[in-house]
């Protein structure tokens, strides 16, 4: 979509609400495109971000994926994206389902430790970053969890009659997002984060906005099957992490990995959620955008 078409054919709030509704990468942690929140010694942090519209060729302004990050009894880490992100069976989720369905409380405790985590990725303009002023004015990728995504959905479909719907991804009629982080019972808490009043980005100057839009990053890498390990590769890795002599194939045939289905678009229905993943409640840490970076640093020390 060209910039001219973007202005004429902006995503409607209804379209975004439909695409983002959810009940429910090999990620490069040295990626300088990624913006990370910084907190002080007390665990508090503040920044102002402006969410940007879908890059050209992308259907929605966010990408969505799930991953797993846990340490096995061998001391090795399982840090991988879930194949359920692209609509394919995942051996980790299948193993979780088998344990959960055993009815054994010890097995359920294991599943809680190994459950999937949900992530979203969007382009943002860093308006204010007091801890890292060099980021200000840059277009970067921001990875966030369900808590912040829920805040985005809430302003697009407000619950009260005196609140007008707001599309935070709109350059002309959107709003800055004030990210406020607190330490709450040992976890990062985003409850006080909020959107500012509606305002045009960069004063609504189309020339400046077009230049800014040209800097957005394609989000397809998060739904590209080429960036995911195959079912067989994940099974082998899981067996190694768990100290098993051979991969657990469970209900899925590894022969399906020979197929190369097209990535599911961001607006497509979600893949079916294994019973264990649906049953396990999210922890307060699930919205910590540095969770996987933390796990990776631990894995690197092993």
N, C-alpha and C positions, 0 to 999 in steps of 0.2 A: 504494500500500500504506500503510495507516494504521500508526501506531506500534505499536498493539496487535497488528496482524497481523504487523508486522515481528518482534516478539519471539517470536510463535508459529511463524512460518514463515520462519525465518532461512535464507539461502542455505546449502545444504550445501557442504562442501568439494569434493565430487565435481562438483557443478554448476559451481562456479567454475573448477575445474581444466579441465573440458571447454570452458567458454567462453573461457578464457584461453590454451588450448594454441595455440602458433604456432611453426612452424619457420622458419620463416623467420628556412580559417577566415579564413577571413580572420581571422586571430587578432589580437585587440586587445592590442597590447603595452603599452598604458596601462591595462589592465584591473586594477582594484584588487582583484578577486576572486582573482587569481593570486598564489600564493606562489612566491617565488624564493629559492633558496639564495644566501647571501652568503659569499664566501671572502676571506681576508686576502691580504696582498701575496705570501705564499708559495704561495698557491693552495689553502690548507686551509680547511675549513669544517665546522661541526657544527650539527645541529638534531635535535629529537625531534618526530616526527609520529605521529599516530594516524590510520590509514586508516579511513574511515567507510563504512557500508553503502550499497547502491544507493538513491538518492533515490526517492521515491514515483513510480511510473510508469516507472522504469528497470529493465531486466532484469538488468544487471550493475553492480557498483560502479565500473566504469571505462568510458571511451570510448576507442576506438582509431582512429587515423588515420595516414596517411602524408603527407609533403610533400616538396617539392623546394626547394632553395635554392642557386643558383649564379649566377655572373657570366658573361655571354656575351661574345663578341669585340667587341661594340659598347660594352662598358663598362656596360651596363644589367643589372639583376638580375632573375632569375626566382625569385620567392618565392611559391609557391602550394601549396595542398593538392592532393594527387593524387586524381583521380576514382576510382582503384582503392579508395580508402577506403570508397566507397559502392557498390562492385561495378560500376562503369562503366569503359569503356575510357578511357585517358588518353593524350593525344598525346605527353606528355613521356616516358612509359614506352615508348611505341611507337617514338619516335625513338631512345631508348636501345637498344632491341632491334635496330633496324636497324643502328646503329653497331656494336654488339657482334657481331652475326652477320656483319659484313663480314670478320672475321678479322684486321683490321689492328690492330696493337698500339697505334698512335696513337689510333685510334678507341676502343679499349677504355679507354685512359687518360682520354679525354673522358667516357666513361660513368661511370667511377669518381667523377669530380667531380660528376656530375649525378644520381647515384643517389638513390633514395627514402630517406627516414629515417622510422623507425617511432616513434610517440609514443603514450603513454597519458595519460589525464587522470582523476584521482580527487578526490573530496572528502577533505580531511584536517582534523583538528583540530591546530593548531599548539600543541604542548605546551611546547616550549622553542625559542627562537630567540635565542641570546645576542647576535647581531649586530643584531637588530631586535626588542627586547623588546615593542614595541607590537603585534606580530603574535600574541603568546602569548594563547591562549584563543579565538582566532578560527577560524571554519570558512572554509577557503579552497580554491581549486582548485590542484592540484599536477600539473604536466606532467612526465612522466619517460619514460625510454627503456627499451629491452629489458633492460638490465642489472638495473635495479631491479625490473622486472616479473618477471624470472627469479627473483629472491630471494623475491618474493611466492609464486610458483608452487612454489618449493623447499620452503617451510615448510608448504604445503598438501599436498604429496606427498613427504614425507621419504624419503631413500634407505636409512636405517639403522633396524634394528628397535628401537633404544632411543630413537627420536625419535617423539613423537606428532604427528599432523597438527594444524596450527594454522590457523584462519581469521583472518587479520589484519584483516579487515573487520568482524568481529563485535564489537559493543559490550560484550558480557558476557564473552566468552571469547577475545578477541583479544589483541593485544600492541602496545606502542609500537614504533615504528621509529626506530632511532638512525641518522640519516644522517651518514655520515662521508666527507668529500671530501678527496682528496689531489691534488696536482699530480704526474702521472706522465708523464714524457717529453713535457711540453707540453700534456697533455690532462687533463681532470678524470677522476679515477678513484674509483669507488664500491665497490671490492671489500671494504673493511673495514666497510661498512654492515651492520647486523644488527638482528634483532628482539630485544626484551627478553623477559623471562619473561611468561607469560600473566597477564593481569590484567583486571579489570573496569574499564571506563572510568568516570571520575567516581564511583568506589566502587560502581558498579552501581545508583545512585539513578535509578529509572525516570523520575521527574518531571524531573530535570535532563537525562537522556538524551533524553527526548521533546522538550524545548526545543531541545536541540542538533541533533537529527535534523531539526527543522523549518527549520533554517538551511542545510541542504545544497542545492546547486545542481543543477538539471536538467542532464543531460549530453547530451541529444538534439541540442543545437546543433552538436556535433561530427560528427554523422551526418546532419544535415539537408541535403538537396540544395540548398536555398535559400542555404546558406552556401558553396557551391562555384561556381566559374565553370564555364560549359558547355564542352563539347569545343571548340566553335568559338571561344569566347573565349580558351581556353588555347592553341589553335593559333595564333591571331593574336598573342597575347602572345609565344609562343615564337619565332615568325618575326621579331618586332621585336627581341627580345633577341639572336637569332642573326644578325640582319642579312640575313634572307632577304626576297626581294621578295614572296612570298606564303606563306601557311601550308602546312605539309606535312600533307596529309590522311592519308597512309599507308594503312593497311588499313581505316580506319574512315570511315564516312559521317557527315558533320556533321548530316545530316537526323535522326539519332537523337536529337539534342538537343531536338527538338520534344516528345519523350516526357518524362514526369515520373514515373519509377519511384519507388516508396516506398523510403525509406532502409532499408538492410539492417540488421537488428537486430544488437546486439553479439555475440549468441551464434550468429549464422549463420556458415556456412562462409566462409572468407576468399575474396576474389576471386582469380582466377588471377593468378599473379605472372609478368610478362613475363620471358623468359629472361635478359635483361640484369640485371634487378633481383635475380633469384635467384642469378646467378653472381657478383655483386660483393660481396666481403666487407665487413662493417661496420667502420668505423674506430673508434678509441678515442673519438672526439669524438661519436659518434652518440648517446650517452646524456647529453650535456650539455643540461640543460633550458633553457639560455639560447642555444642555437645559433641559433634563428630570430630571436630578439631581436637578436642580434649582426648577422645578415645584414640585418635590417630597418634597423638604424642605419647600416650602410654604404650601403644603397640610398638612404636619406634624404639622405645627403651628396652623392650624384651630382647 
